[in-house]
């Protein structure tokens, strides 16, 4: 078990590893689902790994506005918001 944890941390870094743990724990806690191997759901290519990558890349959280609230072209997504 410890060797699997070490491998996941080595491959992904501590931050992504912690996010993966949180995703898997939340899913298992809410669904009652159990896996033969949590390692295989968390390794590269597994659904937990892919979900964590999406979360850290901000998919779905990107501000794609192209105009300010006044209707003028924006040079950055934050322009005219404050």
OpenMM code with the backbone's topology and positions (N, CA, C; nanometers):
from openmm import Vec3, app, unit

residues = "UNK UNK UNK UNK UNK UNK UNK UNK UNK UNK UNK UNK UNK UNK UNK UNK UNK UNK UNK UNK UNK UNK UNK UNK UNK UNK UNK UNK UNK UNK UNK UNK UNK UNK UNK UNK UNK UNK UNK UNK UNK UNK UNK UNK UNK UNK UNK UNK UNK UNK UNK UNK UNK UNK UNK UNK UNK UNK UNK UNK UNK UNK UNK UNK UNK UNK UNK UNK UNK UNK UNK UNK UNK UNK UNK UNK UNK UNK UNK UNK UNK UNK".split()
positions = [
    Vec3(0.0816, -0.1198, 0.0000),
    Vec3(0.0000, 0.0000, 0.0000),
    Vec3(0.0859, 0.1262, 0.0000),
    Vec3(0.1843, 0.1331, 0.0883),
    Vec3(0.2673, 0.2524, 0.0969),
    Vec3(0.3424, 0.2749, -0.0335),
    Vec3(0.3832, 0.1674, -0.0993),
    Vec3(0.4543, 0.1825, -0.2264),
    Vec3(0.3628, 0.2427, -0.3335),
    Vec3(0.2333, 0.2083, -0.3302),
    Vec3(0.1376, 0.2659, -0.4244),
    Vec3(0.1178, 0.4150, -0.3967),
    Vec3(0.1082, 0.4518, -0.2699),
    Vec3(0.0938, 0.5924, -0.2315),
    Vec3(0.2164, 0.6706, -0.2772),
    Vec3(0.3338, 0.6159, -0.2501),
    Vec3(0.4584, 0.6820, -0.2912),
    Vec3(0.4641, 0.7001, -0.4427),
    Vec3(0.4201, 0.5983, -0.5178),
    Vec3(0.4208, 0.6043, -0.6639),
    Vec3(0.3254, 0.7131, -0.7130),
    Vec3(0.2058, 0.7223, -0.6553),
    Vec3(0.1095, 0.8249, -0.6952),
    Vec3(0.1626, 0.9649, -0.6656),
    Vec3(0.2251, 0.9815, -0.5499),
    Vec3(0.2830, 1.1119, -0.5148),
    Vec3(0.3982, 1.1467, -0.6083),
    Vec3(0.4803, 1.0488, -0.6401),
    Vec3(0.5940, 1.0716, -0.7294),
    Vec3(0.5470, 1.1113, -0.8692),
    Vec3(0.4437, 1.0434, -0.9189),
    Vec3(0.3940, 1.0694, -1.0540),
    Vec3(0.3150, 1.1992, -1.0652),
    Vec3(0.2469, 1.2393, -0.9568),
    Vec3(0.1520, 1.3502, -0.9655),
    Vec3(0.1832, 1.4704, -0.8783),
    Vec3(0.2713, 1.4548, -0.7828),
    Vec3(0.2971, 1.5620, -0.6874),
    Vec3(0.1950, 1.5567, -0.5740),
    Vec3(0.2301, 1.6176, -0.4617),
    Vec3(0.1437, 1.6113, -0.3440),
    Vec3(0.0097, 1.6806, -0.3638),
    Vec3(0.0103, 1.7945, -0.4325),
    Vec3(-0.1142, 1.8700, -0.4488),
    Vec3(-0.2184, 1.7908, -0.5274),
    Vec3(-0.1796, 1.7371, -0.6430),
    Vec3(-0.2739, 1.6595, -0.7235),
    Vec3(-0.3136, 1.5319, -0.6503),
    Vec3(-0.2195, 1.4717, -0.5797),
    Vec3(-0.2503, 1.3510, -0.5027),
    Vec3(-0.3590, 1.3795, -0.3986),
    Vec3(-0.3476, 1.4914, -0.3284),
    Vec3(-0.4472, 1.5277, -0.2268),
    Vec3(-0.5838, 1.5531, -0.2901),
    Vec3(-0.5854, 1.6155, -0.4068),
    Vec3(-0.7115, 1.6398, -0.4776),
    Vec3(-0.7740, 1.5067, -0.5181),
    Vec3(-0.6915, 1.4149, -0.5666),
    Vec3(-0.7424, 1.2836, -0.6056),
    Vec3(-0.8011, 1.2100, -0.4860),
    Vec3(-0.7324, 1.2181, -0.3728),
    Vec3(-0.7847, 1.1536, -0.2516),
    Vec3(-0.9204, 1.2107, -0.2132),
    Vec3(-0.9329, 1.3413, -0.2209),
    Vec3(-1.0585, 1.4070, -0.1855),
    Vec3(-1.1712, 1.3645, -0.2795),
    Vec3(-1.1430, 1.3604, -0.4089),
    Vec3(-1.2436, 1.3194, -0.5075),
    Vec3(-1.2889, 1.1765, -0.4808),
    Vec3(-1.1937, 1.0866, -0.4619),
    Vec3(-1.2273, 0.9461, -0.4402),
    Vec3(-1.3011, 0.9258, -0.3085),
    Vec3(-1.2562, 0.9922, -0.2034),
    Vec3(-1.3215, 0.9797, -0.0730),
    Vec3(-1.4653, 1.0300, -0.0791),
    Vec3(-1.4863, 1.1437, -0.1437),
    Vec3(-1.6215, 1.1995, -0.1556),
    Vec3(-1.7123, 1.1056, -0.2339),
    Vec3(-1.6608, 1.0514, -0.3436),
    Vec3(-1.7406, 0.9607, -0.4260),
    Vec3(-1.7770, 0.8335, -0.3496),
    Vec3(-1.6772, 0.7738, -0.2878),
    Vec3(-1.7026, 0.6492, -0.2154),
    Vec3(-1.7958, 0.6722, -0.0967),
    Vec3(-1.7796, 0.7858, -0.0285),
    Vec3(-1.8648, 0.8164, 0.0860),
    Vec3(-2.0091, 0.8406, 0.0472),
    Vec3(-2.0309, 0.9041, -0.0659),
    Vec3(-2.1678, 0.9364, -0.1061),
    Vec3(-2.2374, 0.8225, -0.1796),
    Vec3(-2.1609, 0.7357, -0.2447),
    Vec3(-2.2221, 0.6297, -0.3246),
    Vec3(-2.2178, 0.4929, -0.2573),
    Vec3(-2.1280, 0.4769, -0.1605),
    Vec3(-2.1106, 0.3458, -0.0983),
    Vec3(-2.0277, 0.2512, -0.1838),
    Vec3(-1.9758, 0.3001, -0.2939),
    Vec3(-1.8960, 0.2190, -0.3869),
    Vec3(-1.7633, 0.1793, -0.3224),
    Vec3(-1.7198, 0.0565, -0.3499),
    Vec3(-1.5899, 0.0083, -0.3033),
    Vec3(-1.5143, -0.0464, -0.4233),
    Vec3(-1.3841, -0.0277, -0.4228),
    Vec3(-1.2996, -0.0752, -0.5316),
    Vec3(-1.2037, -0.1816, -0.4800),
    Vec3(-1.1661, -0.2740, -0.5671),
    Vec3(-1.0641, -0.3719, -0.5313),
    Vec3(-0.9309, -0.3015, -0.5124),
    Vec3(-0.9090, -0.1945, -0.5921),
    Vec3(-0.7830, -0.1218, -0.5863),
    Vec3(-0.8076, 0.0273, -0.6094),
    Vec3(-0.7962, 0.1064, -0.5038),
    Vec3(-0.8054, 0.2517, -0.5196),
    Vec3(-0.6911, 0.3031, -0.6058),
    Vec3(-0.5765, 0.2375, -0.5970),
    Vec3(-0.4594, 0.2770, -0.6750),
    Vec3(-0.4922, 0.2833, -0.8237),
    Vec3(-0.5634, 0.1835, -0.8739),
    Vec3(-0.5917, 0.1779, -1.0169),
    Vec3(-0.6926, 0.2839, -1.0604),
    Vec3(-0.7749, 0.3330, -0.9722),
    Vec3(-0.8649, 0.4427, -1.0083),
    Vec3(-0.7918, 0.5763, -1.0059),
    Vec3(-0.6792, 0.5815, -0.9333),
    Vec3(-0.6061, 0.7064, -0.9156),
    Vec3(-0.4841, 0.7192, -1.0068),
    Vec3(-0.4390, 0.6084, -1.0650),
    Vec3(-0.3196, 0.6190, -1.1499),
    Vec3(-0.3550, 0.6876, -1.2812),
    Vec3(-0.2529, 0.7295, -1.3549),
    Vec3(-0.2753, 0.7988, -1.4819),
    Vec3(-0.3641, 0.7154, -1.5723),
    Vec3(-0.4675, 0.7802, -1.6253),
    Vec3(-0.5643, 0.7114, -1.7097),
    Vec3(-0.6891, 0.6697, -1.6342),
    Vec3(-0.6807, 0.6612, -1.5025),
    Vec3(-0.7970, 0.6273, -1.4214),
    Vec3(-0.8920, 0.7461, -1.4100),
    Vec3(-1.0170, 0.7202, -1.3789),
    Vec3(-1.1155, 0.8285, -1.3784),
    Vec3(-1.0865, 0.9332, -1.2715),
    Vec3(-1.0330, 0.8937, -1.1573),
    Vec3(-1.0035, 0.9910, -1.0517),
    Vec3(-0.8918, 1.0847, -1.0966),
    Vec3(-0.7906, 1.0289, -1.1590),
    Vec3(-0.6794, 1.1096, -1.2085),
    Vec3(-0.7283, 1.2110, -1.3113),
    Vec3(-0.8117, 1.1666, -1.4044),
    Vec3(-0.8634, 1.2557, -1.5082),
    Vec3(-0.9506, 1.3663, -1.4485),
    Vec3(-1.0337, 1.3320, -1.3514),
    Vec3(-1.1199, 1.4303, -1.2847),
    Vec3(-1.0354, 1.5340, -1.2104),
    Vec3(-0.9307, 1.4900, -1.1432),
    Vec3(-0.8435, 1.5817, -1.0688),
    Vec3(-0.7696, 1.6748, -1.1637),
    Vec3(-0.7247, 1.6234, -1.2782),
    Vec3(-0.6571, 1.7084, -1.3770),
    Vec3(-0.7521, 1.8157, -1.4272),
    Vec3(-0.8765, 1.7785, -1.4557),
    Vec3(-0.9758, 1.8769, -1.5003),
    Vec3(-0.9958, 1.9847, -1.3953),
    Vec3(-1.0029, 1.9414, -1.2711),
    Vec3(-1.0261, 2.0352, -1.1611),
    Vec3(-0.9111, 2.1340, -1.1469),
    Vec3(-0.7889, 2.0870, -1.1605),
    Vec3(-0.6738, 2.1753, -1.1440),
    Vec3(-0.6505, 2.2623, -1.2662),
    Vec3(-0.6982, 2.2202, -1.3816),
    Vec3(-0.6834, 2.3001, -1.5028),
    Vec3(-0.7944, 2.4025, -1.5156),
    Vec3(-0.8912, 2.3996, -1.4256),
    Vec3(-0.9964, 2.4994, -1.4245),
    Vec3(-1.0991, 2.4839, -1.5342),
    Vec3(-1.1136, 2.3644, -1.5886),
    Vec3(-1.2142, 2.3452, -1.6926),
    Vec3(-1.3507, 2.3803, -1.6361),
    Vec3(-1.4228, 2.4582, -1.7101),
    Vec3(-1.5546, 2.4997, -1.6663),
    Vec3(-1.5518, 2.6250, -1.5808),
    Vec3(-1.4360, 2.6689, -1.5387),
    Vec3(-1.4246, 2.7861, -1.4541),
    Vec3(-1.3541, 2.9011, -1.5245),
    Vec3(-1.3406, 2.8923, -1.6553),
    Vec3(-1.2693, 2.9941, -1.7308),
    Vec3(-1.3667, 3.1039, -1.7713),
    Vec3(-1.3274, 3.2273, -1.7474),
    Vec3(-1.4093, 3.3419, -1.7864),
    Vec3(-1.3804, 3.3720, -1.9329),
    Vec3(-1.4784, 3.3520, -2.0172),
    Vec3(-1.4579, 3.3686, -2.1602),
    Vec3(-1.5219, 3.4967, -2.2156),
    Vec3(-1.5510, 3.5899, -2.1289),
    Vec3(-1.6126, 3.7141, -2.1761),
    Vec3(-1.5176, 3.7902, -2.2680),
    Vec3(-1.5741, 3.8461, -2.3728),
    Vec3(-1.4924, 3.9208, -2.4681),
    Vec3(-1.5253, 4.0690, -2.4667),
    Vec3(-1.6291, 4.1065, -2.3898),
    Vec3(-1.6662, 4.2471, -2.3810),
    Vec3(-1.6827, 4.2872, -2.2348),
    Vec3(-1.6575, 4.4140, -2.2071),
    Vec3(-1.6798, 4.4673, -2.0729),
    Vec3(-1.8297, 4.4866, -2.0530),
    Vec3(-1.8694, 4.5212, -1.9320),
    Vec3(-2.0118, 4.5428, -1.9049),
    Vec3(-2.0672, 4.6603, -1.9845),
    Vec3(-1.9793, 4.7465, -2.0366),
    Vec3(-2.0209, 4.8596, -2.1199),
    Vec3(-2.0328, 4.8218, -2.2677),
    Vec3(-1.9968, 4.6971, -2.3027),
    Vec3(-2.0064, 4.6519, -2.4406),
    Vec3(-1.8827, 4.6748, -2.5239),
    Vec3(-1.7763, 4.7240, -2.4634),
    Vec3(-1.6515, 4.7476, -2.5348),
    Vec3(-1.5649, 4.6222, -2.5339),
    Vec3(-1.4794, 4.6038, -2.6342),
    Vec3(-1.3904, 4.4870, -2.6349),
    Vec3(-1.3025, 4.4843, -2.5105),
    Vec3(-1.2911, 4.3688, -2.4496),
    Vec3(-1.2086, 4.3536, -2.3275),
    Vec3(-1.0687, 4.3061, -2.3646),
    Vec3(-0.9701, 4.3568, -2.2952),
    Vec3(-0.8327, 4.3104, -2.3168),
    Vec3(-0.7993, 4.1968, -2.2221),
    Vec3(-0.8801, 4.1800, -2.1167),
    Vec3(-0.8620, 4.0670, -2.0232),
    Vec3(-0.9987, 4.0323, -1.9662),
    Vec3(-1.0192, 3.9078, -1.9201),
    Vec3(-1.1476, 3.8683, -1.8648),
    Vec3(-1.1893, 3.9496, -1.7428),
    Vec3(-1.0939, 4.0047, -1.6693),
    Vec3(-1.1269, 4.0792, -1.5474),
    Vec3(-1.1568, 4.2265, -1.5743),
    Vec3(-1.1275, 4.2729, -1.6935),
    Vec3(-1.1461, 4.4152, -1.7236),
    Vec3(-1.2927, 4.4566, -1.7085),
    Vec3(-1.3140, 4.5632, -1.6362),
    Vec3(-1.4477, 4.6176, -1.6195),
    Vec3(-1.5348, 4.5450, -1.5195),
    Vec3(-1.4791, 4.4475, -1.4489),
    Vec3(-1.5585, 4.3720, -1.3518),
    Vec3(-1.5639, 4.4406, -1.2161),
    Vec3(-1.4656, 4.5238, -1.1858),
    Vec3(-1.4583, 4.5815, -1.0519),
    Vec3(-1.4720, 4.7314, -1.0548),
] * unit.nanometer
topology = app.Topology()
chain = topology.addChain("A")
for resn in residues:
    res = topology.addResidue(resn, chain)
    for name in ("N", "CA", "C"):
        topology.addAtom(name, app.Element.getBySymbol(name[0]), res)
